[in-house]
Amino acid sequence: MENFRGKVVVITGATSGIGEATARYFAHEDAKTVLVGRNKDKGKKIEMEIRQQGQEAYFIPCDVSNENEVKDMVNNVIDKYGKIDILFNNAGVMLPSKEIERMPVEDWKKSIDINLTGTFLVSRYVKPYLVKEKGTIINNGSIAGLQHYAAGRSYAYSATKAAVIQFSHQMAKNYGEEGVRVNCICPGIIQTPILGDRDPKVYAERVPLGRLGQPEEVAKVVAFLASDDASYLTGVVLPIDGGASL
Ligand SMILES: NC(=O)c1ccc[n+]([C@@H]2O[C@H](COP(=O)([O-])OP(=O)(O)OC[C@H]3O[C@@H](n4cnc5c(N)ncnc54)[C@H](OP(=O)(O)O)[C@@H]3O)[C@@H](O)[C@H]2O)c1
């Protein structure tokens, strides 16, 4: 796969899990890596660790569900690097599963605000720069958002991820002409803090490959989709799940 020297990559939710692993991967491949998240201590720490390796990273605190913060974040990237080539819309939350009559309306709204509206807002403000660079977007969906997959009771989470998949389709179809490719990954069960205290063994039993995925295994697929090796791919919805959605 190509090296990303000279490319500017914006990764939301880069303070943990899949986003952090992807940021480290792109930085290792010489990209100018912008880390976006709310947790300043974690963001600064990861930025420093990447820089200590002689690689480029820049942390910008931002809540992706807040339009003004998103606008400021994008302006900040442009002031610093002058362009954006790659956007990984990865920030997301999976709030505790509850039957719908016990689910707080705030949890439902928060899931939509972060997972869906956040993806929309960051895409909205980054898109003009991607058009200039013939850049690309990778959205982070989930197998929970796939039409044929309805395991568990993650009502709000699954609904937001299904919407992210369809939002990706719409953008892919309409922005191809402008030179922007848009793809959506659907991770399965990946070992990150989002799993909370859920027992990994129970999940592993449901995976044909017999184990949970590691965030680095997702990062490599994101890098492939962002690379010129994927130059004829747009509108793809790609499970990265060890077969869990079969
Ligand atoms: N792990 C899995 O099994 C799995 C499977 C399918 C899909 N996914 C998706 O993968 C993405 C990353 O999840 P993960 O597993 O890596 O979980 P994680 O370790 O909990 O990371 C979630 C990231 O999202 C960020 N985030 C949450 N709310 C945000 C907000 N309002 N504004 C900005 N950043 C925000 C968090 O940063 P701050 O707290 O610093 O804001 C954190 O960096 C999510 O979209 C998730 O739905 C995960």
The ligand as an SDF file (V2000), in Angstrom:
LIG
                    3D

 48 52  0  0  0  0  0  0  0  0999 V2000
  -15.5850   -1.5510   18.9570 N   0  0  0  0  0  0  0  0  0  0  0  0
  -16.5330   -2.1090   18.2560 C   0  0  0  0  0  0  0  0  0  0  0  0
  -16.8680   -3.2930   18.4720 O   0  0  0  0  0  0  0  0  0  0  0  0
  -17.2270   -1.3410   17.1510 C   0  0  0  0  0  0  0  0  0  0  0  0
  -18.0140   -2.0620   16.2420 C   0  0  0  0  0  0  0  0  0  0  0  0
  -18.6510   -1.3750   15.2220 C   0  0  0  0  0  0  0  0  0  0  0  0
  -18.5130   -0.0110   15.1060 C   0  0  0  0  0  0  0  0  0  0  0  0
  -17.7470    0.6690   16.0120 N   0  0  0  0  0  0  0  0  0  0  0  0
  -17.6620    2.1110   15.8430 C   0  0  0  0  0  0  0  0  0  0  0  0
  -16.3260    2.5200   15.8650 O   0  0  0  0  0  0  0  0  0  0  0  0
  -16.2480    3.8870   16.3020 C   0  0  0  0  0  0  0  0  0  0  0  0
  -15.1380    3.9950   17.3340 C   0  0  0  0  0  0  0  0  0  0  0  0
  -15.4960    3.2080   18.4540 O   0  0  0  0  0  0  0  0  0  0  0  0
  -14.4360    2.4560   19.3570 P   0  0  0  0  0  0  0  0  0  0  0  0
  -14.8320    1.0450   19.4010 O   0  0  0  0  0  0  0  0  0  0  0  0
  -13.0810    2.8190   18.9670 O   0  0  0  0  0  0  0  0  0  0  0  0
  -14.8490    3.0730   20.7740 O   0  0  0  0  0  0  0  0  0  0  0  0
  -14.1020    4.0070   21.8230 P   0  0  0  0  0  0  0  0  0  0  0  0
  -12.7830    3.4230   22.1440 O   0  0  0  0  0  0  0  0  0  0  0  0
  -15.0850    4.2340   22.9000 O   0  0  0  0  0  0  0  0  0  0  0  0
  -13.8710    5.3570   21.0010 O   0  0  0  0  0  0  0  0  0  0  0  0
  -14.9230    6.2330   20.7120 C   0  0  0  0  0  0  0  0  0  0  0  0
  -14.3030    7.5440   20.2490 C   0  0  0  0  0  0  0  0  0  0  0  0
  -15.3590    8.4330   19.8670 O   0  0  0  0  0  0  0  0  0  0  0  0
  -15.0840    9.6840   20.4510 C   0  0  0  0  0  0  0  0  0  0  0  0
  -16.3110   10.4430   20.6660 N   0  0  0  0  0  0  0  0  0  0  0  0
  -17.4430   10.0540   21.2850 C   0  0  0  0  0  0  0  0  0  0  0  0
  -18.3230   11.0530   21.3130 N   0  0  0  0  0  0  0  0  0  0  0  0
  -17.7350   12.1110   20.6920 C   0  0  0  0  0  0  0  0  0  0  0  0
  -18.1270   13.4300   20.4120 C   0  0  0  0  0  0  0  0  0  0  0  0
  -19.3360   13.8970   20.7820 N   0  0  0  0  0  0  0  0  0  0  0  0
  -17.2780   14.2420   19.7510 N   0  0  0  0  0  0  0  0  0  0  0  0
  -16.0620   13.8000   19.3850 C   0  0  0  0  0  0  0  0  0  0  0  0
  -15.6100   12.5640   19.6250 N   0  0  0  0  0  0  0  0  0  0  0  0
  -16.4470   11.7270   20.2790 C   0  0  0  0  0  0  0  0  0  0  0  0
  -14.3690    9.3800   21.7540 C   0  0  0  0  0  0  0  0  0  0  0  0
  -13.5630   10.4620   22.1130 O   0  0  0  0  0  0  0  0  0  0  0  0
  -13.8270   11.4990   23.3320 P   0  0  0  0  0  0  0  0  0  0  0  0
  -14.4090   10.7410   24.4510 O   0  0  0  0  0  0  0  0  0  0  0  0
  -12.4570   12.0600   23.5560 O   0  0  0  0  0  0  0  0  0  0  0  0
  -14.7510   12.5170   22.7520 O   0  0  0  0  0  0  0  0  0  0  0  0
  -13.5010    8.2130   21.3300 C   0  0  0  0  0  0  0  0  0  0  0  0
  -12.2830    8.6860   20.7710 O   0  0  0  0  0  0  0  0  0  0  0  0
  -17.6420    4.2290   16.8130 C   0  0  0  0  0  0  0  0  0  0  0  0
  -18.3380    4.9670   15.8360 O   0  0  0  0  0  0  0  0  0  0  0  0
  -18.2900    2.8810   16.9990 C   0  0  0  0  0  0  0  0  0  0  0  0
  -19.6790    2.9330   16.8890 O   0  0  0  0  0  0  0  0  0  0  0  0
  -17.1040    0.0390   17.0250 C   0  0  0  0  0  0  0  0  0  0  0  0
  1  2  1  0
  2  3  2  0
  2  4  1  0
  4  5  1  0
  4 48  2  0
  5  6  2  0
  6  7  1  0
  7  8  2  0
  8  9  1  0
  8 48  1  0
  9 10  1  0
  9 46  1  0
 10 11  1  0
 11 12  1  0
 11 44  1  0
 12 13  1  0
 13 14  1  0
 14 15  2  0
 14 16  1  0
 14 17  1  0
 17 18  1  0
 18 19  2  0
 18 20  1  0
 18 21  1  0
 21 22  1  0
 22 23  1  0
 23 24  1  0
 23 42  1  0
 24 25  1  0
 25 26  1  0
 25 36  1  0
 26 27  1  0
 26 35  1  0
 27 28  2  0
 28 29  1  0
 29 30  1  0
 29 35  2  0
 30 31  1  0
 30 32  2  0
 32 33  1  0
 33 34  2  0
 34 35  1  0
 36 37  1  0
 36 42  1  0
 37 38  1  0
 38 39  2  0
 38 40  1  0
 38 41  1  0
 42 43  1  0
 44 45  1  0
 44 46  1  0
 46 47  1  0
M  CHG  2   8   1  16  -1
M  END
$$$$
